[in-house]
Amino acid sequence: MISTGVAQLVEHWSPKPAVGSSSLSSRARKRIKVEKLKIYLRDVFVELKERTTWPTFKQLQKDSLLVLGASIAFALVIKIMNIAFEFIMDFIYDL
């Protein structure tokens, strides 16, 4: 039977320091991230250039006027509601 000392037992059960593993180094990870970013930006460019349907100037003007008209109508409805609410509150507080 071989006798082991206390120091050897402690060393055996103590956690070992981290040793380099097969994981990627930080430089390799950065390179992969840069490559992924390049691929993503190239795909975005292709999507915008070849697959996106852009409106004509005439259609853009028509849609802009439609949005302007809807915004003005919505603002008028809010203004009328505000006037009505103010009238009701004045009536309640004047009692």
N, C-alpha and C positions, 0 to 999 in steps of 0.2 A: 504494500500500500504506500502510495506517494503522498507525502504531506505537503499541503500548499499553505502558504502564508496568508495572512489577512490581507496584505497589500494586493496579492494576486487575485484573491476573491473579489475585492472591491473593484479592481481594474476589469475583471471579467464581467461584472454586473453594471458598471458605469456606462452611460451612453457614449458611443463613439462619435468623434467629430464628423461632420458631414464631409463626405468625399465626393469629388466630382463625379457626376453621373453621365448618362447618355443624353441628358437634356440639351437643348440648343443653347449656345452661348448668347449673350445679350446682343452681340454684333450680328449674329445670324438672324435673331428675332427681328431686329430693326430692319435688316435687309428684306425679310419676308414682308414686314409691314409696308415698306416702301413699294415693293412689287405689287402688293395687294392694292395700295392706293393708286398706283399707275394704272392697273387694270380697271379699277372702279372709275377713274376719271375718263379713261378711253371709252368705256361702255356708256358713260353719261353723254359724252360728246356724240357718239354714234346714235344714241337714242334721240338726242335733240336734233341732229342733222337729218337723219334718214327716216325715223319712225314717228316724229311728231308732226301733226297737221297744224300749220300756222294759219290764222285767219287773214283774209285779205283786208286791205285798208278800209274798204267800204263796209265790210262786216264789222270791223273794229269800231268804226264810227257809229254804226247802228246800235251795237251792243252798249257802247259808252253812253249814248243818248238814252237808252232804255234804263240803264243803271242810274243816270242823273235824274230822270223822271220819277223813278221809284223812290229815290232818296228824298226828293222834294215832297212827294206825296206822303211819305212816312213822317217827315218833319212836320208837315201841316197837321196830320192826325195827332201827333204828340202835342203840338201847340194848342189845338182845339181842346184836347183832353185837359191840358194844363189850365186853360181859361175856365173850363167847366168846373174843374176841381177848386180853383180859386173862388169862383162864384159861390159854390156850395159851402166852402169854408167860411167865407164872409157872411153868408146868410146864417150859418150856425152860430157864429160868434157875436153877431149883432142882436141875437134874441135876448 
